């Protein structure tokens, strides 16, 4: 009796039986159950992507900002509900997903529900910034440790530090009695917040560098093969030394122990990355990390001046909304959401938590640089085009 097995075809390749597809689904389901931490992480990523999709539709339908947000004496009503997409200024659009959907709403909820500034009026935003600078310095000790558990504690401490970085902005706006979500360039708090962010990123990189110095990662196979080829004369030298020692009537057992220890030490050193390579790789990564922070801050300021400024005429307001609703503008906003320094910082924290620090740094080093430079060039052209459009509008108006 011949049993015919139905098969599924996924294209020009060979067909697969139906039961193999079912078996793959069952294995995936069992893996999600066996590793609940990874399952929650996957569901969290899906949640962020769904929220980003909602953000896209809110950007396409955003109206001009409320004129009351431009007033400096507008009080904040406590106890109200938190709206993630209302209002929706440019800075919030270009902010990374973790801050917009998780940290910032929790910080605003702390202020509106527990009346933080009312019960602790003596705690200023700068005081919170100083405290999370202290947490950044503490996290270096945990990031540099050889134990994975301690490094994960360092990730937790740094996440608390990042939450406090959001809280100081909420406290600053509450003390200022201003509801507008923007960067207050030139103020003392702006420089304190910028320096605290620089210190936090520096502590994170230094902690990773010290850890990689203690536990040097293995070289890739190509580097190891090249090192073995280059070290072949040294092996012959060891054999010649062995011959010389035997000629001097040294005991065979002593010679064998020396050769084994020497070969093990040389092979171990050949398999591990040098400290110079580790330092150079971390330096290139940190330099790109710094450029991402500089570019993001520059373009947030530029788009705020162009799209979130007060419109004098109806034509000016219509042009602002037309540029904001443009798919190219939204694409650039999303690029900087994922390429900002805070996003790169969160990627690195996830890699540290999963014990994949060196793999993440080496595999994203070149790709991140290429994408970063392309995004910066595209954004620069786009900003210049918008400025020329506004200049033409002002010229016709004059």
C-alpha positions, 0 to 999 in steps of 0.5 A: 500500500502506497501512502502519498504525503502532501508537500508544501513548496516555498518556491523553486527549491525542493518541496517540504512535507507538511509535517515538517512545517508543523514540527518547526512550529511546535519546536518554536512554541516549545522554545518560547515556553522553555525560555520565558525571558527571551519570549518576553523580550520578543513580545516587547520588541513586537509591542515597540514596533506596533507603537511605532506604526501607530506613531506613523499615523499620528504624524500623518494626521498631526495638527499645529501645536497648541498655542498654549504650549508656547507660553512659559506660565502655563501650569501643569494639571496634576492627576491627569492621564498621560498621552503618549501621542498628544502633543507630538512635537518634533523632539518626541517624534525623533526620540527613541522608542524606549524613552517615548513608550516606557521611561517617559510615560512612567516618569510623567506618571510619577509626577502626576500621580505622586506629586513629586515636585509638590512633596519634594520641592527642594529636589531640582532637576539638576540634583537628579542629574547629579545623582544619576551621574553618581550611578553612572560611576558606580555602574563602571565597577559592575560592567568591568566585572568578570561575572555575568551576574554582576554585569547584569546588575550593572545593566539594571543600575544603568537603566535606573540611571536612564530613567532618572535622566527622563525624570529630571526633564519632567521635574524641570518642566514641572518647576518651570510650569511649562508643558512644552516638550522641547530642548531648552538650548543655552540654559544651565540645565541643558548643559548639565543634562548634556554633560551627564549624558556624556559621562554616562556614555563614557562610563559605559564604554570604559566599563566594557573596555575594562571587562574585555581587558580582563576577559579577552575575546577569541579571535576569528578563524581567519585571524587565528590562521594568519597568526599560526602562519606567522608564528610557525618560525617560533615553533621551530625555535622551540623545537631547536631549544628542545634539541639543545636542552636534550644535548645538555643532558637535561631530564626528559620529563623536565623538558616535556613540561617546559614544552607543554607549558610554552605551547599552551601559553603561545596557543592561548595568546594566539587565540585571544585578541590583543589589547591594542585591537580591543582598544582600537575597536572600542575607540571606533565604536565610541567615536561613532556613538559620539557622532550619533549624539551630535548629529541627533542633537543638531537635527532635532534643533533644526527641525524644531526651528523649522516645523515647531516654531510659531507660524506667522501666516496661514501659508507658513503653517500650511507649509510646515504641516505639508513638510511634516506629513511628507513620507520623506520627513517621516522616514528621516525621523524614524532613521534618527529614532533608531540611530540616536545615541540613546538607541545605540546605548540600549542596544549595547546594554542588551548585548551586555545582558546577553553576554554578547558585548564583543560580538555586537561591537565588532559586527555593527561597527562598519554597518552603523558607520555607513548607515549613520553617514548616509542618514546624516547626508540625507538629513542635511540635504532635506534641512537645506531644502526646507530652509530654501522653501521657507525662504521662497515663501518669505520672499513672496510674502515680502 
